[in-house]
Amino acid sequence: MKITDATWEQRNLGVTCYEITFERDDKLSDVAGSWDKFLERQYLVLKVPNYRPDIAAFVQAQGAKYIETAITFKCDLRTWQLPASLKDICGLSSYAPMNDDDVQVMLAEIRKGIFKTDRIYLDSYFTHEQAAQRYVNWATDMLNRGHVAYKVMYRGEAVGFFNDALAGVYSKFTGTGMGLFVQYSTLDAAARYTKQPKVEAVVSSNNPEVVNIRIKLGCLIGKMNSVFVKHND
């Protein structure tokens, strides 16, 4: 078990939180023996590998509720190439580092609630405003640590953004297919500007559009974790 005291959720959501990731060799007896410790926190996020149905059954018996499956996509940048069928259409897009005005546009779009498929947005315990502010905090923290945010362009207009951990389509372009350009841009930028041989991205099963795009772009599915949540107060 990997137990993370997610102290940042106190600021983001107003709750104390443990994020617990279970592993292949965890004994069910150890999970049960640790349960009382988990209840020290108001909010639990429990990530169970898809090959451990015994742990999934146990946490549900303790009152945890399934909310999504976290799908990890892998891409080996040393061999990755954009599929030939997508070269022409992806060539219509571009991306560039943001200036200060672009950053304000990005944060305003996030505040509108462009992320509607994550576990916070879909959890009735939290408000949609809290879910959006959590992403604003995340994006702002990354900028403050020196990470670069990029705007994704199509026909001279910003249609979305990405940074090292987040990617999204702006509200005006929801449902227009711009997600392909955004996801392609993340891979192209990683291949061009980083020294990493491989990259991973976690996509929620609640977002089948991005799941399908990642597959079309040539990414491979790695691990999958069923995610359960429990509120203890």
Stockholm file with secondary structure:
# STOCKHOLM 1.0

chainA/1-233         MKITDATWEQRNLGVTCYEITFERDDKLSDVAGSWDKFLERQYLVLKVPNYRPDIAAFVQAQGAKYIETAITFKCDLRTWQLPASLKDICGLSSYAPMNDDDVQVMLAEIRKGIFKTDRIYLDSYFTHEQAAQRYVNWATDMLNRGHVAYKVMYRGEAVGFFNDALAGVYSKFTGTGMGLFVQYSTLDAAARYTKQPKVEAVVSSNNPEVVNIRIKLGCLIGKMNSVFVKHND
#=GR chainA/1-233 SS CEEEECTHHHHHHSSCEEEEECCTTCCHHHHHHHHHHHTTSSEEEEEEETTCHHHHHHHHHTTCEEEEEEEEEEEETTTCCCCHHHHHHHTTEEEEECCHHHHHHHHHHHHTTCCCSSTTTTCTTSCHHHHHHHHHHHHHHHHHTTCCCEEEEETTEEEEEECSSCEEECGGGTTTTHHHHHHHHHHHHHHHHCCCSEEEEEEETTCHHHHHHHHHTTCEEEEEEEEEEEECC
#=GC SS_cons         CEEEECTHHHHHHSSCEEEEECCTTCCHHHHHHHHHHHTTSSEEEEEEETTCHHHHHHHHHTTCEEEEEEEEEEEETTTCCCCHHHHHHHTTEEEEECCHHHHHHHHHHHHTTCCCSSTTTTCTTSCHHHHHHHHHHHHHHHHHTTCCCEEEEETTEEEEEECSSCEEECGGGTTTTHHHHHHHHHHHHHHHHCCCSEEEEEEETTCHHHHHHHHHTTCEEEEEEEEEEEECC
//
